[in-house]
């Protein structure tokens, strides 16, 4: 049995798993855990904790990290620490250690999804071997794409989430002006991320679009506001949260459409 330590390292959480890749079937997860990443002193400490808790001795390790990776070096903009592949391998005691961009990892796993793991948002007929676009909002806004090289899909990461935000209506233009006063340059992930949900909420409240409920404000105090806003928005229990999700979804759809046009994503 070949065991691989797999990691999804985001700006908020680190998800680690021990995966059996040696069987005849699809890879099988043996152990998994999630840890806060933003308060950890480094990736090696998280790995050490996980291996101690599981008692696992993996043969290799691969970590998808939310940052551009160049020659084994990664300076994550949403994390308080950097990662060097060679140093990490020494620190965790796994010589066969690799770090890659997190959306490169997403691209490699895309064709392993089963039908019940896929949600169709807009019906269409994909072109065989056509380019495929990837986008996902989390702590930041991840993007990537896959291109067919004649025999297989090749995954390409992107940092398109740091491109300038482009408003499409008067309300979004006011949102851009509001955030420009605070941040100067406003990238797409200032809106399309967990922090972006909170930014939209603050803007809409200041613009008088809806009044903030004291109960919602108290619930957000000392907590990550995005899950609170999302929960109330989806439940329809707070008008300001509902409007926040409407603006978020509209901007998200625009970003996805722009990416599809950029890479001519006829494959999906």
C-alpha positions as CSV (number, residue, x, y, z in Angstrom):
1,X,0.0,0.0,0.0
2,X,1.4,3.4,-1.0
3,X,0.3,6.3,1.3
4,X,0.4,9.9,0.3
5,X,0.0,12.9,2.6
6,X,-2.2,15.3,0.7
7,X,-2.9,18.9,1.8
8,X,-5.2,21.7,0.8
9,X,-3.6,24.8,2.4
10,X,-5.9,27.9,2.2
11,X,-5.7,31.2,3.9
12,X,-8.2,30.1,6.6
13,X,-8.0,26.4,6.9
14,X,-5.5,23.6,6.2
15,X,-7.1,20.3,5.2
16,X,-4.7,17.3,5.5
17,X,-5.4,13.7,4.5
18,X,-3.6,10.3,4.3
19,X,-4.6,8.7,1.0
20,X,-4.0,5.1,-0.1
21,X,-3.0,5.3,-3.8
22,X,-1.9,1.8,-4.2
23,X,-5.2,0.0,-4.7
24,X,-6.8,-1.0,-8.0
25,X,-9.7,1.3,-7.4
26,X,-9.8,5.1,-7.0
27,X,-7.6,6.6,-4.3
28,X,-9.0,6.0,-0.8
29,X,-8.8,8.5,2.1
30,X,-7.6,6.8,5.3
31,X,-7.4,9.8,7.7
32,X,-8.3,13.4,7.3
33,X,-8.4,16.5,9.5
34,X,-8.8,20.3,9.3
35,X,-6.8,22.9,11.2
36,X,-6.8,26.7,11.3
37,X,-4.0,27.9,9.1
38,X,-3.9,31.6,9.7
39,X,-2.8,31.2,13.3
40,X,-0.3,28.4,12.8
41,X,3.4,29.1,13.0
42,X,4.0,27.3,9.7
43,X,3.0,24.3,7.6
44,X,5.5,22.0,9.1
45,X,3.9,22.3,12.6
46,X,0.5,21.5,11.2
47,X,1.9,18.4,9.4
48,X,3.7,17.3,12.6
49,X,0.5,17.5,14.6
50,X,-1.5,15.6,12.0
51,X,1.1,12.8,11.7
52,X,1.3,12.5,15.5
53,X,-2.5,12.3,15.8
54,X,-2.8,9.7,13.1
55,X,0.4,7.7,13.6
56,X,0.7,7.6,9.8
57,X,4.1,7.3,8.0
58,X,3.4,8.4,4.4
59,X,5.7,7.6,1.5
60,X,5.2,11.0,-0.2
61,X,3.5,14.3,0.3
62,X,1.9,16.9,-1.9
63,X,0.4,20.2,-0.8
64,X,-1.8,22.5,-2.8
65,X,-1.2,26.0,-1.5
66,X,-3.1,29.2,-2.3
67,X,-0.2,31.0,-3.9
68,X,1.9,31.0,-7.0
69,X,4.7,28.4,-6.7
70,X,8.1,29.2,-8.4
71,X,11.0,26.7,-8.2
72,X,9.5,25.2,-5.0
73,X,9.0,28.6,-3.3
74,X,5.6,29.9,-2.2
75,X,4.8,33.3,-0.6
76,X,1.1,33.0,0.2
77,X,-0.5,36.5,0.2
78,X,-3.3,35.3,2.6
79,X,-1.0,33.4,5.0
80,X,1.5,34.8,7.6
81,X,4.3,32.4,6.4
82,X,6.1,31.3,3.3
83,X,6.9,27.7,2.2
84,X,10.0,26.3,0.6
85,X,9.6,22.8,-0.8
86,X,13.1,21.5,0.1
87,X,13.1,22.9,3.6
88,X,9.6,21.5,4.2
89,X,10.7,18.1,3.1
90,X,13.5,18.1,5.7
91,X,11.3,19.5,8.4
92,X,8.5,16.9,8.0
93,X,10.9,14.0,7.3
94,X,9.3,13.1,3.9
95,X,11.9,13.4,1.1
96,X,9.3,13.0,-1.7
97,X,7.5,16.3,-0.9
98,X,6.0,18.6,-3.5
99,X,4.1,21.9,-3.3
100,X,1.9,23.1,-6.1
101,X,-0.6,25.9,-6.6
102,X,-4.0,25.0,-5.1
103,X,-5.9,25.5,-8.3
104,X,-3.4,23.3,-10.2
105,X,-4.4,20.7,-7.7
106,X,-8.1,21.3,-8.4
107,X,-7.4,20.9,-12.1
108,X,-5.7,17.6,-11.6
109,X,-8.6,16.3,-9.6
110,X,-11.3,17.6,-11.9
111,X,-11.7,14.5,-14.0
112,X,-11.9,12.3,-10.9
113,X,-15.3,13.7,-9.9
114,X,-18.3,11.4,-10.2
115,X,-21.6,12.6,-11.7
116,X,-23.2,13.0,-8.3
117,X,-20.3,15.4,-7.3
118,X,-21.1,17.8,-10.1
119,X,-23.8,20.5,-10.1
120,X,-24.8,21.9,-13.5
121,X,-25.4,25.7,-13.3
122,X,-26.0,26.3,-16.9
123,X,-26.9,23.6,-19.5
124,X,-24.6,23.2,-22.5
125,X,-22.8,20.7,-24.6
126,X,-19.1,20.7,-23.9
127,X,-16.7,20.4,-26.8
128,X,-14.5,17.4,-26.5
129,X,-10.9,18.5,-25.7
130,X,-12.0,22.1,-25.4
131,X,-10.4,24.4,-22.8
132,X,-11.8,24.2,-19.3
133,X,-12.0,27.1,-16.8
134,X,-11.7,26.9,-13.0
135,X,-12.8,29.5,-10.5
136,X,-13.5,29.3,-6.8
137,X,-14.0,31.9,-4.1
138,X,-12.7,31.2,-0.6
139,X,-10.3,33.2,1.5
140,X,-9.3,34.6,-1.9
141,X,-10.4,34.1,-5.5
142,X,-8.7,31.1,-7.1
143,X,-8.6,30.7,-10.9
144,X,-7.0,28.3,-13.4
145,X,-7.6,26.5,-16.7
146,X,-7.0,23.3,-18.5
147,X,-5.8,23.0,-22.1
148,X,-5.7,19.9,-24.3
149,X,-2.2,19.1,-25.7
150,X,-3.3,16.4,-28.1
151,X,-3.1,13.5,-25.7
152,X,-4.2,14.9,-22.3
153,X,-5.3,18.0,-20.4
154,X,-2.5,20.2,-19.0
155,X,-3.4,22.2,-15.9
156,X,-2.4,25.9,-15.8
157,X,-2.7,27.9,-12.6
158,X,-3.6,31.6,-12.6
159,X,-3.6,34.6,-10.3
160,X,-6.6,36.2,-12.1
161,X,-8.3,36.8,-8.7
162,X,-5.9,39.6,-8.2
163,X,-6.9,41.4,-11.4
164,X,-8.8,44.6,-11.1
165,X,-12.5,44.4,-10.2
166,X,-14.7,45.6,-13.1
167,X,-18.2,46.8,-12.0
168,X,-21.1,46.2,-14.3
169,X,-23.8,48.5,-12.9
170,X,-24.3,51.7,-10.8
171,X,-24.4,49.8,-7.5
172,X,-21.1,48.0,-8.2
173,X,-19.5,51.2,-9.3
174,X,-20.4,52.7,-5.9
175,X,-19.0,49.6,-4.3
176,X,-15.7,50.0,-6.2
177,X,-15.5,53.7,-5.1
178,X,-16.3,52.7,-1.4
179,X,-13.6,50.0,-1.3
180,X,-11.1,52.3,-3.2
181,X,-11.2,54.7,-0.3
182,X,-10.1,51.9,2.0
183,X,-7.7,49.8,-0.2
184,X,-6.7,52.0,-3.1
185,X,-6.5,49.5,-5.8
186,X,-9.4,47.0,-5.7
187,X,-8.9,43.5,-7.0
188,X,-11.7,41.0,-7.7
189,X,-11.0,39.0,-4.6
190,X,-11.8,42.1,-2.5
191,X,-15.4,41.3,-3.4
192,X,-15.3,37.6,-4.3
193,X,-14.0,36.0,-1.1
194,X,-15.1,35.5,2.4
195,X,-13.7,38.9,3.3
196,X,-15.4,40.2,0.2
197,X,-18.8,39.2,1.5
198,X,-18.1,41.3,4.6
199,X,-16.9,44.2,2.4
200,X,-20.2,44.1,0.4
201,X,-22.2,44.0,3.5
202,X,-20.4,47.0,5.0
203,X,-20.9,49.0,1.8
204,X,-24.6,48.2,1.5
205,X,-25.2,49.2,5.1
206,X,-23.3,52.5,4.7
207,X,-25.2,53.2,1.4
208,X,-28.5,52.8,3.2
209,X,-29.6,49.9,1.0
210,X,-30.9,48.1,4.1
211,X,-30.7,48.6,7.8
212,X,-28.4,46.4,9.8
213,X,-30.2,44.2,12.4
214,X,-28.8,44.4,15.9
215,X,-29.1,40.6,16.3
216,X,-27.0,40.0,13.1
217,X,-24.4,42.5,14.2
218,X,-24.2,40.8,17.6
219,X,-23.9,37.4,16.0
220,X,-20.9,38.6,13.9
221,X,-19.1,40.2,16.8
222,X,-15.9,38.3,17.4
223,X,-16.7,35.8,14.7
224,X,-16.0,35.5,10.9
225,X,-18.9,37.6,9.5
226,X,-19.1,35.8,6.1
227,X,-20.8,32.6,7.4
228,X,-23.2,34.6,9.5
229,X,-24.2,36.8,6.5
230,X,-24.4,33.8,4.2
231,X,-26.6,31.9,6.6
232,X,-29.1,34.8,7.0
233,X,-29.0,35.6,3.3
234,X,-29.8,32.0,2.3
235,X,-32.6,31.8,4.9
236,X,-34.0,35.1,4.0
237,X,-34.0,36.3,7.6
238,X,-32.1,39.5,7.1
239,X,-32.7,41.9,4.1
240,X,-29.1,43.3,4.2
241,X,-27.7,39.8,4.1
242,X,-30.0,38.8,1.2
243,X,-28.9,41.9,-0.8
244,X,-25.2,41.1,0.0
245,X,-25.5,37.7,-1.5
246,X,-27.3,39.1,-4.5
247,X,-24.4,41.5,-5.2
248,X,-21.9,38.7,-4.5
249,X,-23.6,36.3,-6.9
250,X,-23.9,38.9,-9.6
251,X,-20.2,39.8,-9.4
252,X,-19.2,36.1,-9.2
253,X,-21.2,35.3,-12.4
254,X,-19.5,38.2,-14.2
255,X,-16.1,37.0,-13.1
256,X,-16.9,33.4,-14.2
257,X,-18.2,34.6,-17.6
258,X,-15.1,36.8,-18.1
259,X,-12.8,33.9,-17.4
260,X,-14.8,31.6,-19.8
261,X,-14.4,34.2,-22.5
262,X,-10.7,34.7,-21.7
263,X,-9.8,31.0,-22.1
264,X,-12.7,30.2,-24.6
265,X,-13.9,27.6,-22.2
266,X,-15.8,25.4,-24.6
267,X,-15.0,22.3,-22.5
268,X,-16.7,23.6,-19.4
